[in-house]
Amino acid sequence: MSEWIAGMGTFLVQATMVVGLLGGVALLILRSKATQESDLRLHIEPLNEQRQSRNRRLRMAATEQGARKKLLKGFRQEDKGRQKTAKSKEATPSKNRVWVLDFHGDIKASQTELFAQEVSAIIDVAEPNDEVVVRLESAGGLVHAYGLAAAQLDRLQSAGLTTTVCIDKVAASGGYMMACTAQHIKAAPFAVIGSIGVVAQVPNIHRLLKRHDIDVELLTAGKYKRTLTVIGENTQEGREKFVENLENTHRLFKDYVSNHRPEMDIDTLATGEIWYGSEAVANQLVDSLGTSEAYLVERMADANVYHVRLEAPKTISRKIGLAVSAGVENAALKALSMLEASGWQHR
C-alpha cells in the first residue's frame, strides 16, 4: 500500500511539472507571436549595388597591390560619372524596377501570412512597368493553405504587375498551384515540376481496439460529416464518399491550373506525375529554362532590382526568449518521457 501511495505521489508531482511547463511554453509562444506581428521590419536590398560592390572587391583582390590605387581612382570616376548622368536625367523616367520576393513552403504554407504582407507592400509602391519576381520553393501541402498562398500571387496580376516565378529546386503540387499564377515561369533544368494531383491517407486502428475489447462511439449529425475515421469502423460508403471528395478537389485544382495556363493539355498532365525542368518546358508546364540568379543578373542590365522581405528584429530579448522557449520545450519533453515511464511502472 505504501509503495502505491509513493508511486501516486510521484505521478502527481510529475503531472504538475508537465502542466506548468506546457503552460510556460504556451505563454512564451503567444508572447513571441504578438511581438512578431507588431515588430515586423521591412528589409530592402538593392541587388544592383550589392553586385557592383562584390564586383569591385573581386577586382581589387585580383589586382597587383601597386595598381590598386589606380583602380580605386577609376571607381571614383565611375561614381562621379554616374551621379552626373543621374542629375542630367532627373526629368526623364527612371529605370524600370524589379521587386524580388522569396517563398519557401512547408506542408502548411506557414510563410503565407508574411508573404501576403510583402505583396501588399509592393502593390502600394509599384508602378505599371515594374516586375515582381518570386523565387519559389515548395513541394506542396494542405489544399486550403496553398490555395490562400496562390491567391496572394493572383493579387499581383490583379494590380497590373508583371509576375515571374523562378523555380530552382521544386514547385510541385501546391507549389505548382502557386507557380502557375505567374505570367512567366522559369525553371532550372533539374527542378522538380508538376505533381498536379491530390493525396490523402488516414490510419485506422479499429481492429486493434476491437482486439482489446475497446468500443468506440462516433456520433455525427449529417450523413457525410465524417466519411473516414481513425478509430471507428470505416464503411464502403464512407470510402466512396471520401474518394469522391478527393476527385472533386482534383477537379478544382485542374480547373485552376487550366485557367492560368490554357495552353497546357491539362488532362494529360494532371496525373500526379512530376517532370524535371527540361521536360517541363516541352510539356508547357514552364516557359523557359534558367536559374533565378542568372535571370536577376540579366534584369540588372536595364532595371533596378530590389530584394524585399519582412522579418522580426533580432533583438537580445528575442534571442533570450527563443533560448528560454527552447529550454522549456526540452524540459517539458523530458518530463513527459519521465511521466510515461512512471505511468508504465505504476499502472
C-alpha positions in Angstrom: 0.0 0.0 0.0 2.8 2.4 0.9 4.5 1.7 -2.4 1.3 2.5 -4.2 0.9 5.8 -2.3 4.5 6.8 -3.1 4.1 5.9 -6.7 0.9 8.0 -6.9 2.7 10.9 -5.2 5.5 10.8 -7.8 2.9 10.7 -10.6 1.1 13.8 -9.3 4.3 15.7 -8.9 5.4 14.9 -12.4 2.0 15.7 -13.8 2.1 19.1 -12.1 5.5 19.8 -13.5 4.3 18.9 -17.0 1.2 21.1 -16.8 3.3 24.0 -15.5 6.0 23.6 -18.2 3.4 23.3 -21.0 1.7 26.4 -19.7 5.0 28.2 -19.8 5.7 27.1 -23.4 2.2 28.3 -24.5 2.7 31.7 -22.8 6.1 32.1 -24.5 4.8 31.2 -27.9 1.9 33.6 -27.5 4.2 36.4 -26.5 6.6 35.6 -29.3 3.7 35.7 -31.8 2.4 39.0 -30.6 5.9 40.5 -30.7 6.5 39.2 -34.2 3.2 40.7 -35.5 3.8 44.1 -34.0 7.6 44.4 -34.6 8.0 43.2 -38.2 10.6 45.1 -40.1 10.8 45.6 -43.9 14.3 44.9 -45.3 15.1 46.1 -48.8 18.4 45.0 -50.5 19.4 46.9 -53.7 20.8 43.9 -55.6 22.5 46.1 -58.3 24.6 47.9 -55.7 25.3 44.6 -53.9 26.6 43.1 -57.2 28.7 46.1 -58.0 30.2 46.1 -54.6 31.2 42.4 -54.9 32.5 43.0 -58.4 34.8 45.8 -57.2 36.1 43.8 -54.2 36.9 40.9 -56.5 38.7 43.2 -59.0 40.7 44.7 -56.1 41.7 41.3 -54.8 42.8 40.2 -58.3 44.8 43.4 -58.9 48.5 43.7 -58.0 49.0 45.8 -54.9 50.9 48.6 -56.8 48.0 49.0 -59.2 45.1 49.1 -56.7 45.4 52.9 -56.2 44.8 53.5 -59.9 41.8 51.1 -59.8 40.3 52.9 -56.8 40.6 56.2 -58.7 38.8 54.6 -61.6 36.0 53.5 -59.3 35.6 57.1 -58.0 35.4 58.5 -61.5 32.8 55.9 -62.4 30.7 57.0 -59.4 31.1 60.7 -60.3 30.1 60.0 -63.9 27.0 58.0 -62.7 26.0 60.9 -60.4 26.3 63.5 -63.2 24.2 61.2 -65.5 21.5 60.8 -62.8 21.3 64.6 -62.4 21.0 65.2 -66.1 18.2 62.7 -66.4 16.1 63.9 -63.4 13.3 65.0 -65.8 13.3 61.6 -67.7 11.7 58.4 -66.4 13.9 56.3 -64.2 15.0 52.7 -64.8 12.3 50.0 -64.5 12.2 48.3 -61.2 12.1 44.6 -60.3 10.9 43.5 -56.9 12.1 40.1 -55.6 10.2 38.0 -53.1 11.1 34.6 -51.7 8.6 31.8 -50.7 9.9 28.7 -49.1 6.8 26.5 -48.4 6.3 23.8 -45.8 3.3 21.4 -45.6 1.2 24.2 -44.0 2.5 27.0 -46.2 3.4 28.8 -43.0 5.0 31.7 -44.7 1.8 32.8 -46.4 0.8 35.4 -43.8 4.2 37.1 -44.1 4.2 36.7 -47.9 0.8 38.4 -48.1 2.1 41.5 -46.3 5.2 41.6 -48.5 2.8 41.5 -51.6 0.7 44.3 -50.1 3.9 46.5 -49.5 4.9 46.1 -53.1 1.5 46.7 -54.6 1.4 50.0 -52.6 4.5 51.4 -54.3 4.9 49.5 -57.6 4.3 51.2 -61.0 2.8 49.7 -64.1 6.2 48.9 -65.7 7.5 47.1 -62.6 8.0 43.4 -62.4 7.7 41.1 -59.4 10.0 38.0 -59.3 9.1 35.3 -56.9 11.8 32.7 -56.1 9.6 29.8 -55.2 10.5 26.5 -53.5 7.8 24.2 -52.3 6.8 20.5 -52.6 3.2 21.4 -51.7 1.0 20.6 -48.7 -2.5 21.4 -47.4 -5.0 22.4 -50.1 -6.6 25.3 -48.3 -3.2 26.7 -47.2 -1.7 26.6 -50.7 -5.0 28.0 -52.2 -4.5 31.0 -50.0 -0.8 31.3 -50.9 -1.7 31.2 -54.7 -4.3 33.9 -54.1 -1.6 36.2 -52.9 0.2 35.8 -56.3 -3.1 36.4 -58.1 -3.3 39.8 -56.3 -0.1 40.9 -58.1 -1.7 40.2 -61.5 -4.9 41.9 -60.5 -2.8 45.0 -59.6 -1.5 45.0 -63.2 2.1 43.9 -62.4 4.2 41.6 -64.5 5.0 38.4 -62.5 7.7 35.9 -63.0 8.2 32.8 -60.9 11.7 31.2 -60.7 12.0 27.6 -59.6 15.5 26.5 -58.8 14.6 23.2 -56.9 11.0 22.3 -56.7 7.5 23.6 -57.3 5.2 20.6 -57.0 1.5 20.1 -56.1 0.5 23.2 -54.1 3.9 24.7 -55.1 2.9 24.4 -58.7 -0.5 25.8 -58.0 1.3 29.0 -56.8 3.7 29.0 -59.8 1.0 28.7 -62.5 -0.4 32.1 -61.5 2.7 33.9 -63.0 2.8 35.3 -66.5 6.2 33.6 -66.9 7.6 30.5 -65.2 11.4 29.9 -65.4 12.8 26.6 -64.0 16.3 25.2 -63.6 17.0 22.2 -65.8 16.6 19.7 -63.0 14.0 21.5 -60.9 11.0 19.2 -60.0 7.8 20.4 -61.5 4.2 19.3 -61.6 2.5 16.7 -59.3 -0.9 18.1 -60.2 -2.9 15.6 -58.1 -4.4 15.1 -54.6 -3.4 12.6 -52.0 -4.8 11.7 -48.6 -4.2 8.9 -46.2 -6.0 8.0 -42.9 -4.6 5.4 -40.5 -7.2 3.2 -38.8 -6.7 1.4 -35.5 -10.3 0.0 -35.2 -9.2 -3.7 -35.4 -6.5 -3.1 -32.7 -9.1 -1.6 -30.4 -11.6 -4.4 -31.1 -8.9 -7.0 -30.3 -8.6 -5.4 -26.9 -12.4 -5.2 -26.4 -12.5 -1.4 -26.7 -15.7 0.1 -28.2 -15.7 3.5 -30.0 -18.9 5.6 -30.2 -18.7 8.0 -33.2 -21.8 10.3 -33.3 -22.5 12.7 -36.2 -25.3 14.9 -37.4 -25.2 14.9 -41.2 -24.8 11.9 -43.4 -21.2 12.7 -44.5 -20.0 14.7 -41.5 -17.3 12.0 -41.1 -16.6 9.8 -44.0 -13.4 8.0 -42.7 -12.3 7.8 -39.1 -9.1 6.9 -37.4 -10.6 4.9 -34.5 -14.1 3.8 -35.7 -15.1 1.2 -38.2 -15.0 2.6 -41.8 -17.7 1.7 -44.3 -17.5 1.2 -48.0 -20.0 4.1 -48.5 -17.7 6.3 -46.4 -14.7 5.3 -48.5 -16.5 6.1 -51.7 -17.6 9.5 -50.5 -14.0 10.2 -49.4 -12.7 9.4 -52.8 -15.4 11.5 -54.4 -14.2 14.4 -52.3 -10.7 13.8 -53.5 -11.8 13.7 -57.1 -13.7 17.0 -56.6 -10.6 18.7 -55.1 -8.5 17.4 -58.0 -11.1 18.8 -60.5 -10.8 22.2 -58.8 -7.0 22.0 -58.9 -7.1 21.1 -62.6 -9.5 24.0 -63.4 -7.3 26.4 -61.5 -4.2 25.5 -63.4 -6.0 25.3 -66.7 -7.5 28.8 -66.3 -4.0 30.2 -65.7 -2.2 28.2 -68.3 -4.8 27.4 -71.0 -2.2 26.2 -73.5 -1.5 23.1 -71.3 -3.0 19.7 -72.0 -4.4 19.5 -68.5 -5.9 16.0 -68.8 -2.6 14.5 -69.9 -0.5 16.4 -67.3 -2.8 16.3 -64.2 -1.9 12.7 -63.3 0.1 13.5 -60.2 3.4 12.9 -62.1 6.4 15.1 -61.9 8.8 16.4 -64.6 12.2 17.9 -64.5 12.6 21.4 -65.8 14.0 20.5 -69.2 11.0 18.1 -69.7 8.5 20.6 -68.2 9.3 23.2 -71.0 8.2 20.7 -73.7 5.0 20.0 -71.8 4.3 23.7 -71.3 4.3 23.4 -67.6 7.0 26.2 -67.6 8.0 28.8 -70.2 11.8 28.7 -70.1 14.9 27.2 -68.5 17.3 29.1 -66.3 18.2 29.8 -62.7 16.8 32.7 -60.6 20.3 34.1 -60.1 21.0 34.2 -63.9 17.6 35.9 -64.6 18.2 38.6 -61.9 21.6 39.4 -63.3 20.1 39.7 -66.7 17.4 42.1 -65.4 20.0 44.2 -63.6 21.2 45.4 -67.1 18.1 47.5 -67.6 16.4 47.6 -64.2 16.9 48.4 -60.6 16.4 45.1 -58.7 15.3 45.1 -55.0 15.0 42.1 -52.7 12.1 42.7 -50.3 11.5 40.7 -47.1 9.7 41.2 -43.8 11.2 39.7 -40.6 11.1 40.2 -36.9 14.1 42.2 -35.4 16.8 40.0 -33.9 17.0 41.8 -30.5 18.7 40.5 -27.4 15.4 40.0 -25.7 14.1 38.0 -28.6 17.2 35.8 -28.6 16.8 35.2 -24.9 13.1 34.5 -25.3 13.9 31.9 -28.1 16.6 30.3 -25.9 14.3 30.1 -22.9 11.5 28.8 -25.0 13.7 26.0 -26.5 15.0 25.2 -22.9 11.4 24.9 -21.6 10.3 22.8 -24.5 13.2 20.4 -24.0 12.4 20.2 -20.2 8.8 19.5 -21.0 9.6 16.7 -23.4 12.0 15.2 -20.8 9.2 15.5 -18.1 6.7 13.8 -20.4 9.1 10.9 -21.0 9.6 10.5 -17.3 5.9 10.6 -16.8 5.4 7.9 -19.4 8.0 5.7 -17.7 6.4 6.3 -14.3 2.9 5.6 -15.7 4.1 2.3 -17.2 5.7 1.2 -13.9 2.7 2.1 -11.6 -0.3 1.3 -13.7 
